[in-house]
Amino acid sequence: GENVEQHPSTLSVQEGDSAVIKCTYSDSASNYFPWYKQELGKGPQLIIDIRSNVGEKKDQRIAVTLNKTAKHFSLHITETQPEDSAVYFCAASIRGAQKLVFGQGTRLTINP
Amino acid sequence: GAVVSQHPSWVICKSGTSVKIECRSLDFQATTMFWYRQFPKQSLMLMATSNEGSKATYEQGVEKDKFLINHASLTLSTLTVTSAHPEDSSFYICSATKTSGKNTQYFGPGTRLTVL
C-alpha cells in the first residue's frame, strides 16, 4: 500500500523567513496530495492541495510543488508569521480511492 | 463552504461505559465520512470509512464490535466506543467528502475522550 514519509519532524524558522516541508510517497498511482494545518487541540484544516496533472499551485504565501517522477511534493510558506506555528501534515490518495495516507507531521515554530 | 462539526468536543467517562460521538456536515451532503484517532504528538490513524446507508469499512486492527459506526443520513455519522477503557482515551476526529465533489476531506474539530 501507499506510504508517505514527511521531513523534517520539527522546523523552527525566524519570522519573515521561508519554511519548506517535504514529503515522499511510494505508490505511483497516487494522484491527490493535500496539506493540512493542525493547531493544538483542533482538527486538521486543509490549506492547499494539488493533483497530479499540475506541478505547482500557489495561494498567497503558500505553495505546493509536485515532482511525479521523483514521487515527492513539498509545501512552501513564505514570509512566515507567528500564526503559522502549528503541526503540518501531508497526505496522498491513490487514484480511484477515497482514503488518505498521512505523513508523520511537522511541528513548525515561527520565532518572533 | 465545507463545515464539519463534532459533538461533544470533549467527554470524560468511566471505564466500561459507552460513549457516542456525532459528526455532522453542516453545509454539504457527505456520502462518505471517515473516522480517525490521534494520540498525542502522532499522526492521524484512519479507523474506518463510513458510507451512507451501508456498513462501515474498518481498517486492519480496528475492532468493529468495539467501535460502532452508523451513517444513517447524508449529513450525520456516529461513532460509539463501547465498553471504553483507559487505553481508548484519545482524540477522535471525523472527516467528510462532498457527494458532489472530488475526494477532498474536510475535518471536524475533534472530540477528546478521556476514560477514567
Interface residues (C-beta under 8 A of the other chain):
Chain A: Y32 P34 Y36 G41 K42 G43 P44 Q45 L46 D49 F89 S93 A97 Q98 K99 L100 F102 G103 Q104 G105
Chain B: V4 Q6 T32 F34 Q42 S43 L44 L46 T49 I93 T97 K102 N103 T104 Q105 Y106 F107 G108 P109 G110 R112
